[in-house]
Amino acid sequence: MTGPVVVDARGHRCPVPSLRLMKAMDAAPAGTQIVLLATDPMARIDVPFLMTQRHGRILAVEDHDGLLRLTVETGDWPVAPTD
């Protein structure tokens, strides 16, 4: 079994961490664990909101000296029609 997908958004400000997390979520099947590394404190607010919209869940939030490590699990987000 492989570990979680890691999305490194350190040094980027809002909305970049959330956008990178969304891109990783779009490429992952439901139930995938993703770890977002961010230094922007807004990620603590933005990610829970995003997970609510995307039917995912937050598994852990860790803050060590300004580095946020948010572990999420992707939900079953419907794919937009292409036609």
N, CA, C and O atoms as a CHARMM CRD file, in Angstrom:
* protein
*
  332
    1    1 MET  N      0.84800  -1.18200   0.00000 PROA 1      0.00000
    2    1 MET  CA     0.00000   0.00000   0.00000 PROA 1      0.00000
    3    1 MET  C      0.88800   1.23800   0.00000 PROA 1      0.00000
    4    1 MET  O      1.87700   1.29600   0.73100 PROA 1      0.00000
    5    2 THR  N      0.54000   2.21800  -0.81200 PROA 2      0.00000
    6    2 THR  CA     1.31500   3.44700  -0.86900 PROA 2      0.00000
    7    2 THR  C      0.79100   4.43100   0.16400 PROA 2      0.00000
    8    2 THR  O     -0.33400   4.30400   0.64700 PROA 2      0.00000
    9    3 GLY  N      1.61600   5.40700   0.49300 PROA 3      0.00000
   10    3 GLY  CA     1.22900   6.42200   1.46300 PROA 3      0.00000
   11    3 GLY  C      0.33400   7.46800   0.83600 PROA 3      0.00000
   12    3 GLY  O     -0.04400   7.36500  -0.33100 PROA 3      0.00000
   13    4 PRO  N     -0.00300   8.48500   1.62900 PROA 4      0.00000
   14    4 PRO  CA    -0.87300   9.53900   1.10300 PROA 4      0.00000
   15    4 PRO  C     -0.17100  10.37300   0.04600 PROA 4      0.00000
   16    4 PRO  O      1.05700  10.42500  -0.01200 PROA 4      0.00000
   17    5 VAL  N     -0.96400  11.02100  -0.78300 PROA 5      0.00000
   18    5 VAL  CA    -0.46100  11.97000  -1.77100 PROA 5      0.00000
   19    5 VAL  C     -0.06300  13.23100  -1.00500 PROA 5      0.00000
   20    5 VAL  O     -0.81800  13.68900  -0.14700 PROA 5      0.00000
   21    6 VAL  N      1.09900  13.79500  -1.29800 PROA 6      0.00000
   22    6 VAL  CA     1.55500  15.01100  -0.62200 PROA 6      0.00000
   23    6 VAL  C      1.49700  16.17700  -1.60900 PROA 6      0.00000
   24    6 VAL  O      2.03600  16.10500  -2.71300 PROA 6      0.00000
   25    7 VAL  N      0.83500  17.24800  -1.18700 PROA 7      0.00000
   26    7 VAL  CA     0.73300  18.47200  -1.97200 PROA 7      0.00000
   27    7 VAL  C      1.50200  19.54600  -1.20700 PROA 7      0.00000
   28    7 VAL  O      1.10700  19.93100  -0.10700 PROA 7      0.00000
   29    8 ASP  N      2.58600  20.02200  -1.78400 PROA 8      0.00000
   30    8 ASP  CA     3.44000  21.00200  -1.12900 PROA 8      0.00000
   31    8 ASP  C      3.10500  22.39800  -1.64100 PROA 8      0.00000
   32    8 ASP  O      3.42900  22.75000  -2.77500 PROA 8      0.00000
   33    9 ALA  N      2.45000  23.18900  -0.78800 PROA 9      0.00000
   34    9 ALA  CA     2.08600  24.56300  -1.14800 PROA 9      0.00000
   35    9 ALA  C      2.76800  25.55400  -0.20200 PROA 9      0.00000
   36    9 ALA  O      2.29000  26.67400  -0.02400 PROA 9      0.00000
   37   10 ARG  N      3.86800  25.14700   0.39400 PROA 10     0.00000
   38   10 ARG  CA     4.59400  26.03200   1.30400 PROA 10     0.00000
   39   10 ARG  C      5.08000  27.25800   0.54200 PROA 10     0.00000
   40   10 ARG  O      5.56400  27.16400  -0.58600 PROA 10     0.00000
   41   11 GLY  N      4.93500  28.41300   1.19200 PROA 11     0.00000
   42   11 GLY  CA     5.38800  29.66200   0.58600 PROA 11     0.00000
   43   11 GLY  C      4.37500  30.32900  -0.31900 PROA 11     0.00000
   44   11 GLY  O      4.61000  31.44000  -0.79400 PROA 11     0.00000
   45   12 HSD  N      3.25400  29.67700  -0.56800 PROA 12     0.00000
   46   12 HSD  CA     2.21300  30.24400  -1.43700 PROA 12     0.00000
   47   12 HSD  C      1.06700  30.78200  -0.59200 PROA 12     0.00000
   48   12 HSD  O      0.74300  30.22600   0.45800 PROA 12     0.00000
   49   13 ARG  N      0.46000  31.86000  -1.05500 PROA 13     0.00000
   50   13 ARG  CA    -0.66300  32.48400  -0.36700 PROA 13     0.00000
   51   13 ARG  C     -1.97300  32.04700  -1.01300 PROA 13     0.00000
   52   13 ARG  O     -1.99700  31.50600  -2.11800 PROA 13     0.00000
   53   14 CYS  N     -3.04600  32.29700  -0.29700 PROA 14     0.00000
   54   14 CYS  CA    -4.40000  32.01300  -0.75200 PROA 14     0.00000
   55   14 CYS  C     -4.60500  32.66500  -2.12300 PROA 14     0.00000
   56   14 CYS  O     -4.23700  33.82700  -2.29700 PROA 14     0.00000
   57   15 PRO  N     -5.16000  31.98100  -3.06800 PROA 15     0.00000
   58   15 PRO  CA    -5.86300  30.69800  -3.02400 PROA 15     0.00000
   59   15 PRO  C     -5.02300  29.50200  -3.48200 PROA 15     0.00000
   60   15 PRO  O     -5.56600  28.41200  -3.65700 PROA 15     0.00000
   61   16 VAL  N     -3.71300  29.68000  -3.68000 PROA 16     0.00000
   62   16 VAL  CA    -2.88200  28.63000  -4.27300 PROA 16     0.00000
   63   16 VAL  C     -2.94200  27.30000  -3.50200 PROA 16     0.00000
   64   16 VAL  O     -3.10200  26.25800  -4.13800 PROA 16     0.00000
   65   17 PRO  N     -2.82200  27.28600  -2.15500 PROA 17     0.00000
   66   17 PRO  CA    -2.89600  25.98000  -1.47600 PROA 17     0.00000
   67   17 PRO  C     -4.19800  25.21800  -1.76500 PROA 17     0.00000
   68   17 PRO  O     -4.17800  24.01200  -2.01300 PROA 17     0.00000
   69   18 SER  N     -5.31400  25.92700  -1.72900 PROA 18     0.00000
   70   18 SER  CA    -6.59600  25.26800  -2.00900 PROA 18     0.00000
   71   18 SER  C     -6.69200  24.80600  -3.45400 PROA 18     0.00000
   72   18 SER  O     -7.22100  23.72900  -3.73000 PROA 18     0.00000
   73   19 LEU  N     -6.18400  25.61500  -4.37900 PROA 19     0.00000
   74   19 LEU  CA    -6.22200  25.22100  -5.78900 PROA 19     0.00000
   75   19 LEU  C     -5.37200  23.97900  -6.04500 PROA 19     0.00000
   76   19 LEU  O     -5.77200  23.09300  -6.80100 PROA 19     0.00000
   77   20 ARG  N     -4.21200  23.91900  -5.42100 PROA 20     0.00000
   78   20 ARG  CA    -3.36700  22.73300  -5.58700 PROA 20     0.00000
   79   20 ARG  C     -4.01600  21.49800  -4.96400 PROA 20     0.00000
   80   20 ARG  O     -3.93200  20.39900  -5.51300 PROA 20     0.00000
   81   21 LEU  N     -4.66000  21.68700  -3.81900 PROA 21     0.00000
   82   21 LEU  CA    -5.37200  20.57100  -3.20200 PROA 21     0.00000
   83   21 LEU  C     -6.51600  20.10700  -4.09400 PROA 21     0.00000
   84   21 LEU  O     -6.71700  18.90500  -4.26800 PROA 21     0.00000
   85   22 MET  N     -7.26400  21.04500  -4.65900 PROA 22     0.00000
   86   22 MET  CA    -8.36300  20.67900  -5.56200 PROA 22     0.00000
   87   22 MET  C     -7.85900  19.89200  -6.76100 PROA 22     0.00000
   88   22 MET  O     -8.48400  18.91300  -7.16800 PROA 22     0.00000
   89   23 LYS  N     -6.74100  20.30700  -7.32600 PROA 23     0.00000
   90   23 LYS  CA    -6.17300  19.60300  -8.48300 PROA 23     0.00000
   91   23 LYS  C     -5.80600  18.16900  -8.10500 PROA 23     0.00000
   92   23 LYS  O     -6.06600  17.23800  -8.86700 PROA 23     0.00000
   93   24 ALA  N     -5.20900  17.99300  -6.94200 PROA 24     0.00000
   94   24 ALA  CA    -4.85500  16.64700  -6.48400 PROA 24     0.00000
   95   24 ALA  C     -6.10800  15.80800  -6.22900 PROA 24     0.00000
   96   24 ALA  O     -6.13900  14.61600  -6.53500 PROA 24     0.00000
   97   25 MET  N     -7.13300  16.43800  -5.67000 PROA 25     0.00000
   98   25 MET  CA    -8.38500  15.72300  -5.40600 PROA 25     0.00000
   99   25 MET  C     -9.05400  15.29100  -6.70700 PROA 25     0.00000
  100   25 MET  O     -9.61200  14.19700  -6.79100 PROA 25     0.00000
  101   26 ASP  N     -8.99700  16.15300  -7.72000 PROA 26     0.00000
  102   26 ASP  CA    -9.61700  15.82300  -9.00800 PROA 26     0.00000
  103   26 ASP  C     -8.95600  14.61400  -9.66100 PROA 26     0.00000
  104   26 ASP  O     -9.59900  13.87500 -10.40600 PROA 26     0.00000
  105   27 ALA  N     -7.67400  14.41800  -9.37900 PROA 27     0.00000
  106   27 ALA  CA    -6.93000  13.31500  -9.98900 PROA 27     0.00000
  107   27 ALA  C     -6.96900  12.04000  -9.15600 PROA 27     0.00000
  108   27 ALA  O     -6.40300  11.02400  -9.56000 PROA 27     0.00000
  109   28 ALA  N     -7.62900  12.07600  -7.99800 PROA 28     0.00000
  110   28 ALA  CA    -7.60900  10.93900  -7.07200 PROA 28     0.00000
  111   28 ALA  C     -9.00400  10.33000  -6.91900 PROA 28     0.00000
  112   28 ALA  O    -10.00500  11.04600  -6.94400 PROA 28     0.00000
  113   29 PRO  N     -9.06200   9.01300  -6.76000 PROA 29     0.00000
  114   29 PRO  CA   -10.35900   8.38300  -6.51000 PROA 29     0.00000
  115   29 PRO  C    -10.85000   8.68000  -5.09400 PROA 29     0.00000
  116   29 PRO  O    -10.06800   9.06100  -4.22300 PROA 29     0.00000
  117   30 ALA  N    -12.13700   8.50400  -4.87800 PROA 30     0.00000
  118   30 ALA  CA   -12.71600   8.69200  -3.54400 PROA 30     0.00000
  119   30 ALA  C    -11.99600   7.80500  -2.53800 PROA 30     0.00000
  120   30 ALA  O    -11.65800   6.65600  -2.82300 PROA 30     0.00000
  121   31 GLY  N    -11.77100   8.36300  -1.36200 PROA 31     0.00000
  122   31 GLY  CA   -11.11500   7.61400  -0.29800 PROA 31     0.00000
  123   31 GLY  C     -9.60900   7.80900  -0.23900 PROA 31     0.00000
  124   31 GLY  O     -8.95400   7.27400   0.65600 PROA 31     0.00000
  125   32 THR  N     -9.04500   8.56800  -1.18300 PROA 32     0.00000
  126   32 THR  CA    -7.61100   8.82100  -1.19500 PROA 32     0.00000
  127   32 THR  C     -7.25300   9.81300  -0.09600 PROA 32     0.00000
  128   32 THR  O     -7.94800  10.80900   0.09900 PROA 32     0.00000
  129   33 GLN  N     -6.17500   9.54000   0.61300 PROA 33     0.00000
  130   33 GLN  CA    -5.67600  10.48400   1.60800 PROA 33     0.00000
  131   33 GLN  C     -4.66700  11.41300   0.95100 PROA 33     0.00000
  132   33 GLN  O     -3.77800  10.97700   0.22000 PROA 33     0.00000
  133   34 ILE  N     -4.82400  12.70600   1.22900 PROA 34     0.00000
  134   34 ILE  CA    -3.93200  13.73000   0.69700 PROA 34     0.00000
  135   34 ILE  C     -3.44900  14.58000   1.86000 PROA 34     0.00000
  136   34 ILE  O     -4.23400  14.97600   2.72200 PROA 34     0.00000
  137   35 VAL  N     -2.15200  14.85800   1.87800 PROA 35     0.00000
  138   35 VAL  CA    -1.56700  15.73200   2.89000 PROA 35     0.00000
  139   35 VAL  C     -1.19000  17.03600   2.21100 PROA 35     0.00000
  140   35 VAL  O     -0.40000  17.04900   1.26700 PROA 35     0.00000
  141   36 LEU  N     -1.76000  18.13300   2.69600 PROA 36     0.00000
  142   36 LEU  CA    -1.42600  19.46200   2.19400 PROA 36     0.00000
  143   36 LEU  C     -0.46000  20.11500   3.16900 PROA 36     0.00000
  144   36 LEU  O     -0.75100  20.23300   4.35900 PROA 36     0.00000
  145   37 LEU  N      0.69400  20.53800   2.65700 PROA 37     0.00000
  146   37 LEU  CA     1.66400  21.29000   3.43900 PROA 37     0.00000
  147   37 LEU  C      1.52400  22.74800   3.04200 PROA 37     0.00000
  148   37 LEU  O      1.66800  23.08400   1.86700 PROA 37     0.00000
  149   38 ALA  N      1.24400  23.62000   4.00600 PROA 38     0.00000
  150   38 ALA  CA     1.01200  25.02700   3.70300 PROA 38     0.00000
  151   38 ALA  C      1.55400  25.91200   4.81700 PROA 38     0.00000
  152   38 ALA  O      1.55600  25.53300   5.98800 PROA 38     0.00000
  153   39 THR  N      2.01200  27.09400   4.43300 PROA 39     0.00000
  154   39 THR  CA     2.45200  28.08400   5.40800 PROA 39     0.00000
  155   39 THR  C      1.46900  29.24300   5.51300 PROA 39     0.00000
  156   39 THR  O      1.61000  30.09400   6.39100 PROA 39     0.00000
  157   40 ASP  N      0.48900  29.28600   4.64100 PROA 40     0.00000
  158   40 ASP  CA    -0.53000  30.33100   4.68700 PROA 40     0.00000
  159   40 ASP  C     -1.57500  29.95800   5.73900 PROA 40     0.00000
  160   40 ASP  O     -2.22900  28.92300   5.60700 PROA 40     0.00000
  161   41 PRO  N     -1.74900  30.78300   6.78900 PROA 41     0.00000
  162   41 PRO  CA    -2.71500  30.44300   7.83300 PROA 41     0.00000
  163   41 PRO  C     -4.15400  30.35100   7.33500 PROA 41     0.00000
  164   41 PRO  O     -4.98800  29.73200   7.99500 PROA 41     0.00000
  165   42 MET  N     -4.46500  30.94800   6.19000 PROA 42     0.00000
  166   42 MET  CA    -5.82800  30.86300   5.63700 PROA 42     0.00000
  167   42 MET  C     -6.19200  29.43400   5.23500 PROA 42     0.00000
  168   42 MET  O     -7.37500  29.10900   5.12700 PROA 42     0.00000
  169   43 ALA  N     -5.20200  28.58300   5.01400 PROA 43     0.00000
  170   43 ALA  CA    -5.49100  27.19200   4.65600 PROA 43     0.00000
  171   43 ALA  C     -6.29400  26.50500   5.76000 PROA 43     0.00000
  172   43 ALA  O     -7.08900  25.60600   5.48600 PROA 43     0.00000
  173   44 ARG  N     -6.08800  26.92700   6.99700 PROA 44     0.00000
  174   44 ARG  CA    -6.82600  26.35700   8.12600 PROA 44     0.00000
  175   44 ARG  C     -8.32700  26.62600   7.99200 PROA 44     0.00000
  176   44 ARG  O     -9.14400  25.85600   8.49700 PROA 44     0.00000
  177   45 ILE  N     -8.68500  27.70400   7.32200 PROA 45     0.00000
  178   45 ILE  CA   -10.09500  28.06400   7.09800 PROA 45     0.00000
  179   45 ILE  C    -10.58600  27.53900   5.75500 PROA 45     0.00000
  180   45 ILE  O    -11.68800  26.99900   5.65500 PROA 45     0.00000
  181   46 ASP  N     -9.76000  27.70200   4.72400 PROA 46     0.00000
  182   46 ASP  CA   -10.17200  27.35200   3.36200 PROA 46     0.00000
  183   46 ASP  C    -10.35700  25.85500   3.14500 PROA 46     0.00000
  184   46 ASP  O    -11.30300  25.43800   2.47600 PROA 46     0.00000
  185   47 VAL  N     -9.46800  25.05300   3.70000 PROA 47     0.00000
  186   47 VAL  CA    -9.52200  23.60100   3.44300 PROA 47     0.00000
  187   47 VAL  C    -10.78600  22.96300   4.02700 PROA 47     0.00000
  188   47 VAL  O    -11.42600  22.17900   3.32600 PROA 47     0.00000
  189   48 PRO  N    -11.17900  23.25700   5.26900 PROA 48     0.00000
  190   48 PRO  CA   -12.44900  22.67600   5.74900 PROA 48     0.00000
  191   48 PRO  C    -13.64400  23.05800   4.87700 PROA 48     0.00000
  192   48 PRO  O    -14.53100  22.23800   4.63600 PROA 48     0.00000
  193   49 PHE  N    -13.66300  24.30300   4.40600 PROA 49     0.00000
  194   49 PHE  CA   -14.73900  24.73300   3.51600 PROA 49     0.00000
  195   49 PHE  C    -14.71800  23.93800   2.21600 PROA 49     0.00000
  196   49 PHE  O    -15.76000  23.49000   1.74000 PROA 49     0.00000
  197   50 LEU  N    -13.53100  23.76500   1.64600 PROA 50     0.00000
  198   50 LEU  CA   -13.38200  22.98900   0.41800 PROA 50     0.00000
  199   50 LEU  C    -13.83500  21.54700   0.61500 PROA 50     0.00000
  200   50 LEU  O    -14.51300  20.98200  -0.24400 PROA 50     0.00000
  201   51 MET  N    -13.46500  20.95800   1.73600 PROA 51     0.00000
  202   51 MET  CA   -13.82900  19.56100   1.98300 PROA 51     0.00000
  203   51 MET  C    -15.34300  19.40600   2.12800 PROA 51     0.00000
  204   51 MET  O    -15.90100  18.37900   1.74000 PROA 51     0.00000
  205   52 THR  N    -16.00400  20.41000   2.68000 PROA 52     0.00000
  206   52 THR  CA   -17.46300  20.37000   2.76900 PROA 52     0.00000
  207   52 THR  C    -18.07100  20.40000   1.37000 PROA 52     0.00000
  208   52 THR  O    -19.00800  19.65700   1.07700 PROA 52     0.00000
  209   53 GLN  N    -17.53600  21.25800   0.51500 PROA 53     0.00000
  210   53 GLN  CA   -18.04400  21.36100  -0.85900 PROA 53     0.00000
  211   53 GLN  C    -17.80200  20.08300  -1.64300 PROA 53     0.00000
  212   53 GLN  O    -18.63100  19.68700  -2.46200 PROA 53     0.00000
  213   54 ARG  N    -16.67700  19.44300  -1.39600 PROA 54     0.00000
  214   54 ARG  CA   -16.27000  18.26500  -2.16800 PROA 54     0.00000
  215   54 ARG  C    -16.62800  16.94200  -1.49900 PROA 54     0.00000
  216   54 ARG  O    -16.19300  15.88500  -1.95400 PROA 54     0.00000
  217   55 HSD  N    -17.40000  16.98500  -0.44600 PROA 55     0.00000
  218   55 HSD  CA   -17.86500  15.78400   0.25500 PROA 55     0.00000
  219   55 HSD  C    -16.71000  14.93200   0.78800 PROA 55     0.00000
  220   55 HSD  O    -16.81400  13.70800   0.87400 PROA 55     0.00000
  221   56 GLY  N    -15.63100  15.58900   1.13600 PROA 56     0.00000
  222   56 GLY  CA   -14.49200  14.89900   1.73400 PROA 56     0.00000
  223   56 GLY  C    -14.49600  15.13800   3.22800 PROA 56     0.00000
  224   56 GLY  O    -15.44900  15.68300   3.78500 PROA 56     0.00000
  225   57 ARG  N    -13.40900  14.72100   3.87300 PROA 57     0.00000
  226   57 ARG  CA   -13.33000  14.96500   5.30700 PROA 57     0.00000
  227   57 ARG  C    -11.89100  15.23200   5.71600 PROA 57     0.00000
  228   57 ARG  O    -10.93700  14.78400   5.08000 PROA 57     0.00000
  229   58 ILE  N    -11.77900  15.97500   6.79100 PROA 58     0.00000
  230   58 ILE  CA   -10.46700  16.28600   7.34800 PROA 58     0.00000
  231   58 ILE  C    -10.13600  15.21900   8.37900 PROA 58     0.00000
  232   58 ILE  O    -10.92500  14.94600   9.28400 PROA 58     0.00000
  233   59 LEU  N     -8.97300  14.62500   8.23300 PROA 59     0.00000
  234   59 LEU  CA    -8.54200  13.58500   9.16300 PROA 59     0.00000
  235   59 LEU  C     -7.65100  14.15400  10.26100 PROA 59     0.00000
  236   59 LEU  O     -7.68800  13.67500  11.39400 PROA 59     0.00000
  237   60 ALA  N     -6.84400  15.17600   9.93800 PROA 60     0.00000
  238   60 ALA  CA    -5.94300  15.75300  10.93500 PROA 60     0.00000
  239   60 ALA  C     -5.49800  17.13400  10.49700 PROA 60     0.00000
  240   60 ALA  O     -5.36000  17.41400   9.30600 PROA 60     0.00000
  241   61 VAL  N     -5.27700  17.99400  11.48400 PROA 61     0.00000
  242   61 VAL  CA    -4.68500  19.30900  11.26700 PROA 61     0.00000
  243   61 VAL  C     -3.56300  19.46000  12.27600 PROA 61     0.00000
  244   61 VAL  O     -3.79000  19.40700  13.48500 PROA 61     0.00000
  245   62 GLU  N     -2.36200  19.64600  11.77700 PROA 62     0.00000
  246   62 GLU  CA    -1.20300  19.82600  12.64300 PROA 62     0.00000
  247   62 GLU  C     -0.54600  21.15400  12.29500 PROA 62     0.00000
  248   62 GLU  O     -0.46300  21.52900  11.12600 PROA 62     0.00000
  249   63 ASP  N     -0.08400  21.85700  13.31300 PROA 63     0.00000
  250   63 ASP  CA     0.59600  23.13400  13.11400 PROA 63     0.00000
  251   63 ASP  C      1.88300  23.10700  13.91900 PROA 63     0.00000
  252   63 ASP  O      1.84900  23.07800  15.14900 PROA 63     0.00000
  253   64 HSD  N      3.02400  23.11700  13.23000 PROA 64     0.00000
  254   64 HSD  CA     4.33200  23.09600  13.87500 PROA 64     0.00000
  255   64 HSD  C      5.13100  24.28800  13.37500 PROA 64     0.00000
  256   64 HSD  O      5.60600  24.29700  12.24000 PROA 64     0.00000
  257   65 ASP  N      5.27700  25.29400  14.23100 PROA 65     0.00000
  258   65 ASP  CA     6.07300  26.47800  13.91000 PROA 65     0.00000
  259   65 ASP  C      5.65800  27.13000  12.59300 PROA 65     0.00000
  260   65 ASP  O      6.51100  27.51600  11.79300 PROA 65     0.00000
  261   66 GLY  N      4.35600  27.25300  12.36800 PROA 66     0.00000
  262   66 GLY  CA     3.86000  27.92900  11.17800 PROA 66     0.00000
  263   66 GLY  C      3.67500  27.05100   9.95300 PROA 66     0.00000
  264   66 GLY  O      3.19200  27.52300   8.92400 PROA 66     0.00000
  265   67 LEU  N      4.05100  25.78800  10.04700 PROA 67     0.00000
  266   67 LEU  CA     3.81600  24.85200   8.93600 PROA 67     0.00000
  267   67 LEU  C      2.55900  24.06000   9.23100 PROA 67     0.00000
  268   67 LEU  O      2.50100  23.29100  10.19200 PROA 67     0.00000
  269   68 LEU  N      1.56400  24.25400   8.40300 PROA 68     0.00000
  270   68 LEU  CA     0.32100  23.48900   8.53000 PROA 68     0.00000
  271   68 LEU  C      0.43800  22.19900   7.74400 PROA 68     0.00000
  272   68 LEU  O      0.92500  22.18200   6.61400 PROA 68     0.00000
  273   69 ARG  N     -0.01100  21.13200   8.35100 PROA 69     0.00000
  274   69 ARG  CA    -0.07200  19.82300   7.69700 PROA 69     0.00000
  275   69 ARG  C     -1.51400  19.35700   7.85200 PROA 69     0.00000
  276   69 ARG  O     -1.93200  18.92700   8.92700 PROA 69     0.00000
  277   70 LEU  N     -2.26400  19.45100   6.76200 PROA 70     0.00000
  278   70 LEU  CA    -3.67700  19.07700   6.77400 PROA 70     0.00000
  279   70 LEU  C     -3.83900  17.76300   6.02200 PROA 70     0.00000
  280   70 LEU  O     -3.52500  17.67400   4.83600 PROA 70     0.00000
  281   71 THR  N     -4.32200  16.76500   6.70700 PROA 71     0.00000
  282   71 THR  CA    -4.55900  15.46000   6.09100 PROA 71     0.00000
  283   71 THR  C     -6.04600  15.33500   5.82400 PROA 71     0.00000
  284   71 THR  O     -6.86700  15.46200   6.73200 PROA 71     0.00000
  285   72 VAL  N     -6.38400  15.08200   4.55800 PROA 72     0.00000
  286   72 VAL  CA    -7.78600  14.98200   4.15400 PROA 72     0.00000
  287   72 VAL  C     -8.02100  13.65700   3.43300 PROA 72     0.00000
  288   72 VAL  O     -7.09000  12.98500   2.99100 PROA 72     0.00000
  289   73 GLU  N     -9.28700  13.31600   3.33600 PROA 73     0.00000
  290   73 GLU  CA    -9.67800  12.14200   2.55900 PROA 73     0.00000
  291   73 GLU  C    -10.68200  12.60300   1.52400 PROA 73     0.00000
  292   73 GLU  O    -11.66100  13.27600   1.85000 PROA 73     0.00000
  293   74 THR  N    -10.43700  12.23800   0.27200 PROA 74     0.00000
  294   74 THR  CA   -11.32100  12.67600  -0.80000 PROA 74     0.00000
  295   74 THR  C    -12.67800  12.00600  -0.68700 PROA 74     0.00000
  296   74 THR  O    -12.80100  10.87000  -0.22900 PROA 74     0.00000
  297   75 GLY  N    -13.68700  12.73700  -1.11500 PROA 75     0.00000
  298   75 GLY  CA   -15.04200  12.21200  -1.12000 PROA 75     0.00000
  299   75 GLY  C    -15.43700  11.79000  -2.51300 PROA 75     0.00000
  300   75 GLY  O    -14.61600  11.76900  -3.43100 PROA 75     0.00000
  301   76 ASP  N    -16.68800  11.45700  -2.66000 PROA 76     0.00000
  302   76 ASP  CA   -17.21400  11.03500  -3.95500 PROA 76     0.00000
  303   76 ASP  C    -17.80200  12.26500  -4.63500 PROA 76     0.00000
  304   76 ASP  O    -19.00500  12.51300  -4.55300 PROA 76     0.00000
  305   77 TRP  N    -16.95300  13.02800  -5.30200 PROA 77     0.00000
  306   77 TRP  CA   -17.34400  14.26600  -5.97700 PROA 77     0.00000
  307   77 TRP  C    -17.76200  13.93700  -7.39400 PROA 77     0.00000
  308   77 TRP  O    -16.98800  13.31300  -8.12000 PROA 77     0.00000
  309   78 PRO  N    -18.95900  14.33000  -7.82100 PROA 78     0.00000
  310   78 PRO  CA   -19.39100  14.03300  -9.18200 PROA 78     0.00000
  311   78 PRO  C    -18.54600  14.77100 -10.21900 PROA 78     0.00000
  312   78 PRO  O    -18.18100  15.93000 -10.02600 PROA 78     0.00000
  313   79 VAL  N    -18.24700  14.09900 -11.29400 PROA 79     0.00000
  314   79 VAL  CA   -17.47200  14.68100 -12.37500 PROA 79     0.00000
  315   79 VAL  C    -18.39300  15.50400 -13.25900 PROA 79     0.00000
  316   79 VAL  O    -19.49400  15.06600 -13.59200 PROA 79     0.00000
  317   80 ALA  N    -17.95000  16.68900 -13.64000 PROA 80     0.00000
  318   80 ALA  CA   -18.75500  17.56300 -14.49300 PROA 80     0.00000
  319   80 ALA  C    -18.87000  16.96000 -15.89200 PROA 80     0.00000
  320   80 ALA  O    -17.90900  16.36900 -16.38300 PROA 80     0.00000
  321   81 PRO  N    -20.00700  17.09500 -16.53000 PROA 81     0.00000
  322   81 PRO  CA   -20.14900  16.59500 -17.90000 PROA 81     0.00000
  323   81 PRO  C    -19.22200  17.32200 -18.85200 PROA 81     0.00000
  324   81 PRO  O    -18.93500  18.50600 -18.67500 PROA 81     0.00000
  325   82 THR  N    -18.76000  16.61600 -19.85200 PROA 82     0.00000
  326   82 THR  CA   -17.82000  17.20100 -20.81400 PROA 82     0.00000
  327   82 THR  C    -18.48300  17.63100 -22.10500 PROA 82     0.00000
  328   82 THR  O    -17.82800  18.24100 -22.95000 PROA 82     0.00000
  329   83 ASP  N    -19.76300  17.33400 -22.28700 PROA 83     0.00000
  330   83 ASP  CA   -20.41300  17.72900 -23.53500 PROA 83     0.00000
  331   83 ASP  C    -21.53100  18.71000 -23.29900 PROA 83     0.00000
  332   83 ASP  O    -22.18200  19.14400 -24.24900 PROA 83     0.00000
